[in-house]
């Protein structure tokens, strides 16, 4: 093992070092490429995150608006239900008043008809008495006239 062999060995070591350095350089370049891709993906994910956060904020605003609209609608329904209940109560009160008024009206009508009937019956009795008096008067006159005729 002479100086040439040491030189060959040294040359071989340098070649191996150069091959290893080239491998490391390629590995560094691949890692730099992966890093750039990861950074680009990170930027893209950041944009996607920002977009999703904006959509979430918008969705929350929409949910808040719909919730407020729903609460207003529910309040309107409750108000309408209360008005309906009040109208039903008023209708029932009016129906009772009408029935009561109908009964009073029919009682009044019956009383008026009774008075009218009593008055007509009294008039009829008076007419019957007058007719009876007139008949009696006519009969008496006929009797006198008949008696005069017989004297002639």
N, CA, C and O atoms as a GROMACS GRO file, in nm:
protein
  608
    1UNK      N    1   0.085  -0.115   0.000
    1UNK     CA    2   0.000   0.000   0.000
    1UNK      C    3   0.090   0.121   0.000
    1UNK      O    4   0.146   0.163   0.102
    2UNK      N    5   0.100   0.172  -0.112
    2UNK     CA    6   0.189   0.284  -0.131
    2UNK      C    7   0.112   0.413  -0.138
    2UNK      O    8  -0.008   0.420  -0.114
    3UNK      N    9   0.187   0.515  -0.173
    3UNK     CA   10   0.123   0.647  -0.177
    3UNK      C   11   0.015   0.652  -0.283
    3UNK      O   12  -0.078   0.732  -0.273
    4UNK      N   13   0.026   0.571  -0.381
    4UNK     CA   14  -0.077   0.574  -0.484
    4UNK      C   15  -0.204   0.516  -0.431
    4UNK      O   16  -0.313   0.564  -0.463
    5UNK      N   17  -0.194   0.421  -0.356
    5UNK     CA   18  -0.313   0.359  -0.302
    5UNK      C   19  -0.377   0.454  -0.203
    5UNK      O   20  -0.500   0.459  -0.195
    6UNK      N   21  -0.300   0.528  -0.130
    6UNK     CA   22  -0.356   0.627  -0.038
    6UNK      C   23  -0.422   0.736  -0.119
    6UNK      O   24  -0.527   0.787  -0.080
    7UNK      N   25  -0.364   0.773  -0.228
    7UNK     CA   26  -0.420   0.876  -0.316
    7UNK      C   27  -0.548   0.825  -0.380
    7UNK      O   28  -0.645   0.899  -0.390
    8UNK      N   29  -0.548   0.701  -0.423
    8UNK     CA   30  -0.668   0.642  -0.482
    8UNK      C   31  -0.779   0.634  -0.377
    8UNK      O   32  -0.896   0.661  -0.404
    9UNK      N   33  -0.738   0.598  -0.259
    9UNK     CA   34  -0.837   0.589  -0.152
    9UNK      C   35  -0.892   0.728  -0.124
    9UNK      O   36  -1.012   0.747  -0.105
   10UNK      N   37  -0.800   0.825  -0.122
   10UNK     CA   38  -0.842   0.963  -0.096
   10UNK      C   39  -0.932   1.011  -0.210
   10UNK      O   40  -1.031   1.079  -0.184
   11UNK      N   41  -0.901   0.978  -0.329
   11UNK     CA   42  -0.981   1.017  -0.446
   11UNK      C   43  -1.116   0.951  -0.439
   11UNK      O   44  -1.219   1.011  -0.472
   12UNK      N   45  -1.116   0.829  -0.396
   12UNK     CA   46  -1.242   0.756  -0.383
   12UNK      C   47  -1.326   0.820  -0.274
   12UNK      O   48  -1.448   0.834  -0.288
   13UNK      N   49  -1.262   0.859  -0.165
   13UNK     CA   50  -1.335   0.925  -0.057
   13UNK      C   51  -1.392   1.058  -0.103
   13UNK      O   52  -1.504   1.094  -0.067
   14UNK      N   53  -1.315   1.132  -0.182
   14UNK     CA   54  -1.363   1.260  -0.234
   14UNK      C   55  -1.479   1.236  -0.327
   14UNK      O   56  -1.579   1.308  -0.322
   15UNK      N   57  -1.468   1.134  -0.413
   15UNK     CA   58  -1.577   1.102  -0.506
   15UNK      C   59  -1.704   1.062  -0.428
   15UNK      O   60  -1.816   1.102  -0.461
   16UNK      N   61  -1.682   0.984  -0.325
   16UNK     CA   62  -1.795   0.942  -0.242
   16UNK      C   63  -1.855   1.063  -0.171
   16UNK      O   64  -1.977   1.075  -0.158
   17UNK      N   65  -1.768   1.153  -0.125
   17UNK     CA   66  -1.814   1.276  -0.059
   17UNK      C   67  -1.890   1.364  -0.157
   17UNK      O   68  -1.991   1.426  -0.123
   18UNK      N   69  -1.838   1.368  -0.280
   18UNK     CA   70  -1.905   1.449  -0.383
   18UNK      C   71  -2.039   1.388  -0.417
   18UNK      O   72  -2.136   1.462  -0.434
   19UNK      N   73  -2.047   1.257  -0.429
   19UNK     CA   74  -2.174   1.188  -0.456
   19UNK      C   75  -2.270   1.212  -0.339
   19UNK      O   76  -2.388   1.240  -0.358
   20UNK      N   77  -2.216   1.202  -0.217
   20UNK     CA   78  -2.300   1.226  -0.100
   20UNK      C   79  -2.345   1.371  -0.098
   20UNK      O   80  -2.460   1.398  -0.065
   21UNK      N   81  -2.256   1.465  -0.134
   21UNK     CA   82  -2.292   1.608  -0.140
   21UNK      C   83  -2.396   1.633  -0.246
   21UNK      O   84  -2.490   1.710  -0.226
   22UNK      N   85  -2.379   1.565  -0.363
   22UNK     CA   86  -2.480   1.580  -0.469
   22UNK      C   87  -2.615   1.526  -0.420
   22UNK      O   88  -2.719   1.585  -0.447
   23UNK      N   89  -2.612   1.414  -0.348
   23UNK     CA   90  -2.736   1.354  -0.293
   23UNK      C   91  -2.800   1.449  -0.193
   23UNK      O   92  -2.921   1.468  -0.191
   24UNK      N   93  -2.712   1.509  -0.108
   24UNK     CA   94  -2.764   1.604  -0.010
   24UNK      C   95  -2.822   1.727  -0.080
   24UNK      O   96  -2.926   1.778  -0.039
   25UNK      N   97  -2.754   1.773  -0.184
   25UNK     CA   98  -2.803   1.889  -0.258
   25UNK      C   99  -2.939   1.858  -0.318
   25UNK      O  100  -3.030   1.941  -0.313
   26UNK      N  101  -2.952   1.740  -0.376
   26UNK     CA  102  -3.080   1.700  -0.435
   26UNK      C  103  -3.187   1.690  -0.325
   26UNK      O  104  -3.302   1.727  -0.345
   27UNK      N  105  -3.146   1.639  -0.210
   27UNK     CA  106  -3.240   1.626  -0.097
   27UNK      C  107  -3.281   1.764  -0.048
   27UNK      O  108  -3.399   1.786  -0.018
   28UNK      N  109  -3.187   1.858  -0.041
   28UNK     CA  110  -3.216   1.996   0.001
   28UNK      C  111  -3.311   2.060  -0.099
   28UNK      O  112  -3.408   2.125  -0.060
   29UNK      N  113  -3.282   2.042  -0.229
   29UNK     CA  114  -3.369   2.099  -0.333
   29UNK      C  115  -3.510   2.038  -0.324
   29UNK      O  116  -3.609   2.111  -0.338
   30UNK      N  117  -3.519   1.907  -0.301
   30UNK     CA  118  -3.650   1.841  -0.288
   30UNK      C  119  -3.723   1.895  -0.166
   30UNK      O  120  -3.843   1.921  -0.171
   31UNK      N  121  -3.649   1.913  -0.055
   31UNK     CA  122  -3.712   1.968   0.066
   31UNK      C  123  -3.755   2.112   0.045
   31UNK      O  124  -3.862   2.153   0.092
   32UNK      N  125  -3.672   2.192  -0.026
   32UNK     CA  126  -3.710   2.330  -0.057
   32UNK      C  127  -3.836   2.332  -0.144
   32UNK      O  128  -3.924   2.415  -0.125
   33UNK      N  129  -3.842   2.238  -0.238
   33UNK     CA  130  -3.962   2.228  -0.323
   33UNK      C  131  -4.083   2.190  -0.239
   33UNK      O  132  -4.190   2.248  -0.253
   34UNK      N  133  -4.065   2.091  -0.149
   34UNK     CA  134  -4.174   2.049  -0.060
   34UNK      C  135  -4.217   2.165   0.031
   34UNK      O  136  -4.336   2.184   0.058
   35UNK      N  137  -4.117   2.243   0.078
   35UNK     CA  138  -4.145   2.358   0.163
   35UNK      C  139  -4.226   2.463   0.087
   35UNK      O  140  -4.323   2.518   0.140
   36UNK      N  141  -4.188   2.490  -0.036
   36UNK     CA  142  -4.260   2.588  -0.119
   36UNK      C  143  -4.402   2.539  -0.145
   36UNK      O  144  -4.497   2.618  -0.140
   37UNK      N  145  -4.417   2.409  -0.172
   37UNK     CA  146  -4.550   2.352  -0.195
   37UNK      C  147  -4.633   2.361  -0.067
   37UNK      O  148  -4.752   2.393  -0.072
   38UNK      N  149  -4.569   2.332   0.048
   38UNK     CA  150  -4.639   2.339   0.176
   38UNK      C  151  -4.679   2.483   0.206
   38UNK      O  152  -4.789   2.507   0.257
   39UNK      N  153  -4.591   2.580   0.176
   39UNK     CA  154  -4.624   2.721   0.197
   39UNK      C  155  -4.739   2.765   0.106
   39UNK      O  156  -4.829   2.838   0.148
   40UNK      N  157  -4.736   2.720  -0.020
   40UNK     CA  158  -4.845   2.752  -0.113
   40UNK      C  159  -4.975   2.691  -0.064
   40UNK      O  160  -5.080   2.755  -0.067
   41UNK      N  161  -4.967   2.566  -0.017
   41UNK     CA  162  -5.086   2.500   0.035
   41UNK      C  163  -5.134   2.572   0.161
   41UNK      O  164  -5.254   2.588   0.181
   42UNK      N  165  -5.040   2.616   0.246
   42UNK     CA  166  -5.074   2.691   0.368
   42UNK      C  167  -5.144   2.822   0.331
   42UNK      O  168  -5.243   2.859   0.395
   43UNK      N  169  -5.094   2.891   0.229
   43UNK     CA  170  -5.157   3.016   0.185
   43UNK      C  171  -5.297   2.987   0.132
   43UNK      O  172  -5.392   3.060   0.162
   44UNK      N  173  -5.309   2.880   0.054
   44UNK     CA  174  -5.440   2.841   0.000
   44UNK      C  175  -5.536   2.805   0.114
   44UNK      O  176  -5.652   2.845   0.114
   45UNK      N  177  -5.485   2.729   0.212
   45UNK     CA  178  -5.568   2.692   0.327
   45UNK      C  179  -5.607   2.816   0.407
   45UNK      O  180  -5.717   2.824   0.460
   46UNK      N  181  -5.515   2.915   0.416
   46UNK     CA  182  -5.545   3.041   0.485
   46UNK      C  183  -5.659   3.114   0.415
   46UNK      O  184  -5.751   3.166   0.479
   47UNK      N  185  -5.652   3.118   0.281
   47UNK     CA  186  -5.759   3.182   0.204
   47UNK      C  187  -5.890   3.108   0.223
   47UNK      O  188  -5.996   3.168   0.240
   48UNK      N  189  -5.881   2.975   0.220
   48UNK     CA  190  -6.002   2.893   0.240
   48UNK      C  191  -6.059   2.918   0.380
   48UNK      O  192  -6.180   2.932   0.396
   49UNK      N  193  -5.969   2.923   0.482
   49UNK     CA  194  -6.012   2.951   0.619
   49UNK      C  195  -6.080   3.087   0.627
   49UNK      O  196  -6.187   3.101   0.687
   50UNK      N  197  -6.019   3.188   0.566
   50UNK     CA  198  -6.077   3.323   0.567
   50UNK      C  199  -6.214   3.323   0.499
   50UNK      O  200  -6.309   3.386   0.547
   51UNK      N  201  -6.223   3.252   0.388
   51UNK     CA  202  -6.351   3.243   0.316
   51UNK      C  203  -6.456   3.172   0.401
   51UNK      O  204  -6.570   3.216   0.408
   52UNK      N  205  -6.416   3.062   0.466
   52UNK     CA  206  -6.509   2.988   0.552
   52UNK      C  207  -6.552   3.071   0.673
   52UNK      O  208  -6.668   3.066   0.714
   53UNK      N  209  -6.457   3.147   0.731
   53UNK     CA  210  -6.493   3.234   0.843
   53UNK      C  211  -6.591   3.342   0.800
   53UNK      O  212  -6.684   3.375   0.873
   54UNK      N  213  -6.570   3.397   0.679
   54UNK     CA  214  -6.664   3.498   0.627
   54UNK      C  215  -6.800   3.435   0.604
   54UNK      O  216  -6.903   3.495   0.635
   55UNK      N  217  -6.802   3.312   0.549
   55UNK     CA  218  -6.930   3.243   0.528
   55UNK      C  219  -6.997   3.214   0.662
   55UNK      O  220  -7.119   3.226   0.675
   56UNK      N  221  -6.918   3.175   0.762
   56UNK     CA  222  -6.972   3.147   0.895
   56UNK      C  223  -7.034   3.274   0.955
   56UNK      O  224  -7.143   3.270   1.011
   57UNK      N  225  -6.963   3.385   0.942
   57UNK     CA  226  -7.015   3.512   0.992
   57UNK      C  227  -7.145   3.546   0.921
   57UNK      O  228  -7.244   3.584   0.984
   58UNK      N  229  -7.146   3.533   0.788
   58UNK     CA  230  -7.266   3.560   0.709
   58UNK      C  231  -7.379   3.465   0.750
   58UNK      O  232  -7.494   3.507   0.763
   59UNK      N  233  -7.345   3.337   0.771
   59UNK     CA  234  -7.446   3.238   0.813
   59UNK      C  235  -7.504   3.275   0.948
   59UNK      O  236  -7.624   3.263   0.969
   60UNK      N  237  -7.420   3.320   1.041
   60UNK     CA  238  -7.467   3.361   1.173
   60UNK      C  239  -7.561   3.481   1.160
   60UNK      O  240  -7.662   3.489   1.230
   61UNK      N  241  -7.527   3.576   1.071
   61UNK     CA  242  -7.614   3.691   1.050
   61UNK      C  243  -7.748   3.647   0.991
   61UNK      O  244  -7.853   3.697   1.031
   62UNK      N  245  -7.743   3.554   0.896
   62UNK     CA  246  -7.867   3.503   0.837
   62UNK      C  247  -7.951   3.431   0.943
   62UNK      O  248  -8.072   3.451   0.950
   63UNK      N  249  -7.886   3.348   1.024
   63UNK     CA  250  -7.958   3.278   1.131
   63UNK      C  251  -8.019   3.378   1.228
   63UNK      O  252  -8.134   3.362   1.271
   64UNK      N  253  -7.944   3.482   1.264
   64UNK     CA  254  -7.997   3.585   1.356
   64UNK      C  255  -8.117   3.656   1.293
   64UNK      O  256  -8.217   3.679   1.361
   65UNK      N  257  -8.108   3.689   1.164
   65UNK     CA  258  -8.218   3.757   1.095
   65UNK      C  259  -8.340   3.666   1.087
   65UNK      O  260  -8.452   3.710   1.113
   66UNK      N  261  -8.320   3.538   1.052
   66UNK     CA  262  -8.432   3.444   1.043
   66UNK      C  263  -8.493   3.421   1.181
   66UNK      O  264  -8.615   3.412   1.194
   67UNK      N  265  -8.410   3.413   1.283
   67UNK     CA  266  -8.460   3.395   1.420
   67UNK      C  267  -8.546   3.515   1.460
   67UNK      O  268  -8.653   3.499   1.518
   68UNK      N  269  -8.498   3.634   1.430
   68UNK     CA  270  -8.576   3.755   1.462
   68UNK      C  271  -8.708   3.754   1.384
   68UNK      O  272  -8.813   3.785   1.440
   69UNK      N  273  -8.702   3.719   1.255
   69UNK     CA  274  -8.826   3.712   1.175
   69UNK      C  275  -8.922   3.609   1.234
   69UNK      O  276  -9.042   3.634   1.242
   70UNK      N  277  -8.869   3.493   1.274
   70UNK     CA  278  -8.953   3.389   1.333
   70UNK      C  279  -9.017   3.436   1.463
   70UNK      O  280  -9.135   3.410   1.487
   71UNK      N  281  -8.940   3.505   1.547
   71UNK     CA  282  -8.996   3.557   1.672
   71UNK      C  283  -9.106   3.658   1.644
   71UNK      O  284  -9.209   3.659   1.712
   72UNK      N  285  -9.086   3.744   1.545
   72UNK     CA  286  -9.190   3.840   1.508
   72UNK      C  287  -9.314   3.766   1.458
   72UNK      O  288  -9.426   3.802   1.493
   73UNK      N  289  -9.293   3.664   1.377
   73UNK     CA  290  -9.405   3.586   1.324
   73UNK      C  291  -9.482   3.519   1.438
   73UNK      O  292  -9.605   3.519   1.439
   74UNK      N  293  -9.409   3.461   1.533
   74UNK     CA  294  -9.472   3.396   1.648
   74UNK      C  295  -9.551   3.498   1.730
   74UNK      O  296  -9.662   3.469   1.775
   75UNK      N  297  -9.494   3.618   1.749
   75UNK     CA  298  -9.566   3.723   1.821
   75UNK      C  299  -9.694   3.762   1.747
   75UNK      O  300  -9.798   3.783   1.809
   76UNK      N  301  -9.686   3.773   1.614
   76UNK     CA  302  -9.805   3.805   1.535
   76UNK      C  303  -9.910   3.696   1.550
   76UNK      O  304 -10.029   3.724   1.561
   77UNK      N  305  -9.866   3.570   1.549
   77UNK     CA  306  -9.960   3.458   1.565
   77UNK      C  307 -10.027   3.467   1.702
   77UNK      O  308 -10.148   3.453   1.713
   78UNK      N  309  -9.948   3.491   1.808
   78UNK     CA  310 -10.005   3.502   1.943
   78UNK      C  311 -10.103   3.617   1.949
   78UNK      O  312 -10.211   3.604   2.008
   79UNK      N  313 -10.066   3.731   1.889
   79UNK     CA  314 -10.155   3.847   1.888
   79UNK      C  315 -10.285   3.814   1.815
   79UNK      O  316 -10.394   3.849   1.860
   80UNK      N  317 -10.272   3.745   1.701
   80UNK     CA  318 -10.391   3.706   1.624
   80UNK      C  319 -10.477   3.606   1.702
   80UNK      O  320 -10.599   3.615   1.700
   81UNK      N  321 -10.413   3.513   1.771
   81UNK     CA  322 -10.488   3.416   1.852
   81UNK      C  323 -10.563   3.487   1.964
   81UNK      O  324 -10.678   3.454   1.993
   82UNK      N  325 -10.497   3.585   2.028
   82UNK     CA  326 -10.564   3.662   2.134
   82UNK      C  327 -10.684   3.738   2.078
   82UNK      O  328 -10.790   3.742   2.140
   83UNK      N  329 -10.665   3.800   1.960
   83UNK     CA  330 -10.776   3.872   1.898
   83UNK      C  331 -10.890   3.777   1.863
   83UNK      O  332 -11.007   3.810   1.880
   84UNK      N  333 -10.855   3.658   1.815
   84UNK     CA  334 -10.957   3.559   1.781
   84UNK      C  335 -11.033   3.517   1.906
   84UNK      O  336 -11.156   3.509   1.904
   85UNK      N  337 -10.961   3.490   2.015
   85UNK     CA  338 -11.027   3.452   2.141
   85UNK      C  339 -11.119   3.563   2.189
   85UNK      O  340 -11.231   3.537   2.235
   86UNK      N  341 -11.074   3.686   2.178
   86UNK     CA  342 -11.156   3.800   2.220
   86UNK      C  343 -11.280   3.810   2.132
   86UNK      O  344 -11.390   3.834   2.182
   87UNK      N  345 -11.263   3.791   2.001
   87UNK     CA  346 -11.376   3.797   1.909
   87UNK      C  347 -11.476   3.686   1.939
   87UNK      O  348 -11.597   3.707   1.932
   88UNK      N  349 -11.427   3.567   1.973
   88UNK     CA  350 -11.516   3.455   2.007
   88UNK      C  351 -11.594   3.488   2.134
   88UNK      O  352 -11.715   3.464   2.142
   89UNK      N  353 -11.524   3.545   2.235
   89UNK     CA  354 -11.593   3.583   2.359
   89UNK      C  355 -11.699   3.690   2.331
   89UNK      O  356 -11.812   3.682   2.380
   90UNK      N  357 -11.662   3.790   2.250
   90UNK     CA  358 -11.758   3.897   2.217
   90UNK      C  359 -11.877   3.840   2.140
   90UNK      O  360 -11.991   3.878   2.165
   91UNK      N  361 -11.851   3.748   2.047
   91UNK     CA  362 -11.959   3.686   1.970
   91UNK      C  363 -12.055   3.612   2.064
   91UNK      O  364 -12.176   3.620   2.048
   92UNK      N  365 -11.998   3.540   2.163
   92UNK     CA  366 -12.081   3.466   2.257
   92UNK      C  367 -12.165   3.562   2.342
   92UNK      O  368 -12.283   3.537   2.366
   93UNK      N  369 -12.103   3.672   2.386
   93UNK     CA  370 -12.178   3.772   2.463
   93UNK      C  371 -12.290   3.831   2.378
   93UNK      O  372 -12.402   3.849   2.426
   94UNK      N  373 -12.260   3.862   2.252
   94UNK     CA  374 -12.362   3.918   2.163
   94UNK      C  375 -12.474   3.817   2.139
   94UNK      O  376 -12.591   3.854   2.133
   95UNK      N  377 -12.438   3.690   2.125
   95UNK     CA  378 -12.538   3.585   2.105
   95UNK      C  379 -12.630   3.576   2.227
   95UNK      O  380 -12.752   3.564   2.213
   96UNK      N  381 -12.569   3.581   2.346
   96UNK     CA  382 -12.650   3.577   2.468
   96UNK      C  383 -12.740   3.700   2.478
   96UNK      O  384 -12.857   3.688   2.514
   97UNK      N  385 -12.684   3.818   2.446
   97UNK     CA  386 -12.766   3.940   2.446
   97UNK      C  387 -12.880   3.928   2.346
   97UNK      O  388 -12.993   3.966   2.375
   98UNK      N  389 -12.849   3.876   2.228
   98UNK     CA  390 -12.950   3.861   2.124
   98UNK      C  391 -13.060   3.765   2.170
   98UNK      O  392 -13.178   3.793   2.154
   99UNK      N  393 -13.019   3.652   2.228
   99UNK     CA  394 -13.118   3.556   2.279
   99UNK      C  395 -13.204   3.621   2.388
   99UNK      O  396 -13.326   3.603   2.391
  100UNK      N  397 -13.140   3.695   2.477
  100UNK     CA  398 -13.212   3.764   2.583
  100UNK      C  399 -13.305   3.868   2.524
  100UNK      O  400 -13.421   3.880   2.565
  101UNK      N  401 -13.254   3.945   2.427
  101UNK     CA  402 -13.336   4.047   2.362
  101UNK      C  403 -13.450   3.983   2.283
  101UNK      O  404 -13.562   4.034   2.282
  102UNK      N  405 -13.421   3.871   2.218
  102UNK     CA  406 -13.527   3.800   2.145
  102UNK      C  407 -13.637   3.758   2.241
  102UNK      O  408 -13.755   3.775   2.211
  103UNK      N  409 -13.598   3.705   2.355
  103UNK     CA  410 -13.697   3.659   2.453
  103UNK      C  411 -13.779   3.778   2.502
  103UNK      O  412 -13.901   3.771   2.511
  104UNK      N  413 -13.710   3.889   2.534
  104UNK     CA  414 -13.782   4.009   2.579
  104UNK      C  415 -13.872   4.062   2.469
  104UNK      O  416 -13.985   4.103   2.495
  105UNK      N  417 -13.824   4.060   2.344
  105UNK     CA  418 -13.903   4.110   2.232
  105UNK      C  419 -14.028   4.024   2.213
  105UNK      O  420 -14.138   4.076   2.191
  106UNK      N  421 -14.010   3.892   2.221
  106UNK     CA  422 -14.126   3.803   2.205
  106UNK      C  423 -14.225   3.821   2.320
  106UNK      O  424 -14.346   3.817   2.300
  107UNK      N  425 -14.173   3.842   2.442
  107UNK     CA  426 -14.263   3.868   2.555
  107UNK      C  427 -14.340   3.998   2.532
  107UNK      O  428 -14.460   4.005   2.557
  108UNK      N  429 -14.269   4.101   2.485
  108UNK     CA  430 -14.333   4.229   2.456
  108UNK      C  431 -14.438   4.211   2.346
  108UNK      O  432 -14.549   4.262   2.357
  109UNK      N  433 -14.402   4.138   2.242
  109UNK     CA  434 -14.495   4.113   2.131
  109UNK      C  435 -14.618   4.039   2.182
  109UNK      O  436 -14.731   4.072   2.145
  110UNK      N  437 -14.597   3.937   2.268
  110UNK     CA  438 -14.709   3.862   2.323
  110UNK      C  439 -14.801   3.954   2.404
  110UNK      O  440 -14.923   3.948   2.391
  111UNK      N  441 -14.740   4.040   2.487
  111UNK     CA  442 -14.820   4.134   2.567
  111UNK      C  443 -14.899   4.228   2.478
  111UNK      O  444 -15.017   4.254   2.503
  112UNK      N  445 -14.835   4.280   2.373
  112UNK     CA  446 -14.904   4.370   2.281
  112UNK      C  447 -15.018   4.298   2.210
  112UNK      O  448 -15.128   4.352   2.195
  113UNK      N  449 -14.991   4.174   2.166
  113UNK     CA  450 -15.097   4.096   2.099
  113UNK      C  451 -15.211   4.066   2.196
  113UNK      O  452 -15.328   4.069   2.157
  114UNK      N  453 -15.177   4.038   2.321
  114UNK     CA  454 -15.280   4.012   2.421
  114UNK      C  455 -15.366   4.137   2.442
  114UNK      O  456 -15.488   4.128   2.448
  115UNK      N  457 -15.300   4.255   2.453
  115UNK     CA  458 -15.375   4.380   2.469
  115UNK      C  459 -15.463   4.404   2.347
  115UNK      O  460 -15.580   4.441   2.361
  116UNK      N  461 -15.407   4.384   2.229
  116UNK     CA  462 -15.482   4.406   2.106
  116UNK      C  463 -15.600   4.310   2.097
  116UNK      O  464 -15.710   4.349   2.059
  117UNK      N  465 -15.575   4.184   2.132
  117UNK     CA  466 -15.683   4.083   2.128
  117UNK      C  467 -15.791   4.119   2.229
  117UNK      O  468 -15.910   4.111   2.199
  118UNK      N  469 -15.750   4.158   2.350
  118UNK     CA  470 -15.847   4.198   2.453
  118UNK      C  471 -15.927   4.318   2.405
  118UNK      O  472 -16.048   4.324   2.424
  119UNK      N  473 -15.860   4.414   2.344
  119UNK     CA  474 -15.927   4.533   2.293
  119UNK      C  475 -16.025   4.496   2.183
  119UNK      O  476 -16.138   4.545   2.182
  120UNK      N  477 -15.983   4.408   2.091
  120UNK     CA  478 -16.072   4.365   1.982
  120UNK      C  479 -16.191   4.287   2.038
  120UNK      O  480 -16.304   4.302   1.991
  121UNK      N  481 -16.164   4.205   2.139
  121UNK     CA  482 -16.274   4.128   2.199
  121UNK      C  483 -16.372   4.223   2.268
  121UNK      O  484 -16.494   4.203   2.261
  122UNK      N  485 -16.319   4.326   2.334
  122UNK     CA  486 -16.407   4.426   2.399
  122UNK      C  487 -16.486   4.500   2.292
  122UNK      O  488 -16.606   4.524   2.308
  123UNK      N  489 -16.418   4.536   2.183
  123UNK     CA  490 -16.487   4.603   2.072
  123UNK      C  491 -16.595   4.512   2.015
  123UNK      O  492 -16.705   4.556   1.984
  124UNK      N  493 -16.560   4.382   2.002
  124UNK     CA  494 -16.657   4.285   1.949
  124UNK      C  495 -16.776   4.274   2.043
  124UNK      O  496 -16.892   4.270   2.000
  125UNK      N  497 -16.747   4.268   2.174
  125UNK     CA  498 -16.856   4.262   2.272
  125UNK      C  499 -16.943   4.387   2.262
  125UNK      O  500 -17.066   4.380   2.265
  126UNK      N  501 -16.875   4.504   2.249
  126UNK     CA  502 -16.951   4.629   2.236
  126UNK      C  503 -17.033   4.627   2.107
  126UNK      O  504 -17.148   4.670   2.104
  127UNK      N  505 -16.971   4.575   2.000
  127UNK     CA  506 -17.044   4.567   1.872
  127UNK      C  507 -17.161   4.471   1.884
  127UNK      O  508 -17.271   4.499   1.836
  128UNK      N  509 -17.136   4.357   1.950
  128UNK     CA  510 -17.245   4.259   1.969
  128UNK      C  511 -17.358   4.322   2.051
  128UNK      O  512 -17.476   4.302   2.020
  129UNK      N  513 -17.322   4.399   2.156
  129UNK     CA  514 -17.424   4.463   2.238
  129UNK      C  515 -17.500   4.566   2.156
  129UNK      O  516 -17.622   4.579   2.167
  130UNK      N  517 -17.426   4.641   2.073
  130UNK     CA  518 -17.490   4.741   1.988
  130UNK      C  519 -17.583   4.673   1.889
  130UNK      O  520 -17.695   4.718   1.868
  131UNK      N  521 -17.536   4.564   1.828
  131UNK     CA  522 -17.618   4.490   1.732
  131UNK      C  523 -17.742   4.437   1.804
  131UNK      O  524 -17.852   4.442   1.750
  132UNK      N  525 -17.724   4.386   1.925
  132UNK     CA  526 -17.837   4.332   2.002
  132UNK      C  527 -17.937   4.445   2.031
  132UNK      O  528 -18.058   4.426   2.021
  133UNK      N  529 -17.883   4.563   2.069
  133UNK     CA  530 -17.970   4.677   2.097
  133UNK      C  531 -18.045   4.720   1.972
  133UNK      O  532 -18.165   4.748   1.975
  134UNK      N  533 -17.971   4.724   1.859
  134UNK     CA  534 -18.033   4.765   1.732
  134UNK      C  535 -18.138   4.662   1.695
  134UNK      O  536 -18.246   4.701   1.651
  135UNK      N  537 -18.112   4.535   1.710
  135UNK     CA  538 -18.210   4.432   1.678
  135UNK      C  539 -18.336   4.449   1.765
  135UNK      O  540 -18.450   4.445   1.719
  136UNK      N  541 -18.304   4.469   1.893
  136UNK     CA  542 -18.416   4.486   1.985
  136UNK      C  543 -18.497   4.610   1.946
  136UNK      O  544 -18.620   4.608   1.947
  137UNK      N  545 -18.427   4.716   1.912
  137UNK     CA  546 -18.493   4.839   1.872
  137UNK      C  547 -18.573   4.818   1.744
  137UNK      O  548 -18.686   4.864   1.732
  138UNK      N  549 -18.511   4.746   1.647
  138UNK     CA  550 -18.578   4.717   1.520
  138UNK      C  551 -18.698   4.627   1.548
  138UNK      O  552 -18.805   4.648   1.490
  139UNK      N  553 -18.684   4.530   1.634
  139UNK     CA  554 -18.792   4.439   1.666
  139UNK      C  555 -18.909   4.518   1.730
  139UNK      O  556 -19.026   4.496   1.698
  140UNK      N  557 -18.874   4.606   1.820
  140UNK     CA  558 -18.978   4.687   1.883
  140UNK      C  559 -19.047   4.774   1.779
  140UNK      O  560 -19.170   4.787   1.779
  141UNK      N  561 -18.969   4.832   1.692
  141UNK     CA  562 -19.026   4.918   1.588
  141UNK      C  563 -19.112   4.835   1.493
  141UNK      O  564 -19.220   4.878   1.451
  142UNK      N  565 -19.064   4.717   1.462
  142UNK     CA  566 -19.142   4.628   1.375
  142UNK      C  567 -19.272   4.589   1.448
  142UNK      O  568 -19.379   4.581   1.388
  143UNK      N  569 -19.257   4.565   1.575
  143UNK     CA  570 -19.376   4.530   1.655
  143UNK      C  571 -19.475   4.647   1.653
  143UNK      O  572 -19.595   4.624   1.639
  144UNK      N  573 -19.429   4.768   1.667
  144UNK     CA  574 -19.518   4.886   1.663
  144UNK      C  575 -19.578   4.902   1.524
  144UNK      O  576 -19.696   4.930   1.507
  145UNK      N  577 -19.489   4.882   1.426
  145UNK     CA  578 -19.536   4.897   1.289
  145UNK      C  579 -19.639   4.788   1.259
  145UNK      O  580 -19.738   4.815   1.191
  146UNK      N  581 -19.620   4.672   1.306
  146UNK     CA  582 -19.712   4.564   1.285
  146UNK      C  583 -19.843   4.593   1.358
  146UNK      O  584 -19.952   4.566   1.307
  147UNK      N  585 -19.830   4.649   1.476
  147UNK     CA  586 -19.950   4.683   1.552
  147UNK      C  587 -20.024   4.796   1.480
  147UNK      O  588 -20.147   4.794   1.484
  148UNK      N  589 -19.962   4.889   1.419
  148UNK     CA  590 -20.027   4.996   1.343
  148UNK      C  591 -20.096   4.938   1.220
  148UNK      O  592 -20.207   4.976   1.182
  149UNK      N  593 -20.023   4.846   1.161
  149UNK     CA  594 -20.080   4.785   1.040
  149UNK      C  595 -20.209   4.710   1.079
  149UNK      O  596 -20.304   4.710   1.000
  150UNK      N  597 -20.216   4.652   1.185
  150UNK     CA  598 -20.332   4.575   1.225
  150UNK      C  599 -20.445   4.671   1.267
  150UNK      O  600 -20.562   4.634   1.256
  151UNK      N  601 -20.416   4.784   1.310
  151UNK     CA  602 -20.520   4.879   1.344
  151UNK      C  603 -20.575   4.941   1.218
  151UNK      O  604 -20.685   4.997   1.224
  152UNK      N  605 -20.515   4.935   1.118
  152UNK     CA  606 -20.565   4.994   0.993
  152UNK      C  607 -20.654   4.902   0.926
  152UNK      O  608 -20.706   4.933   0.819
   0.00000   0.00000   0.00000
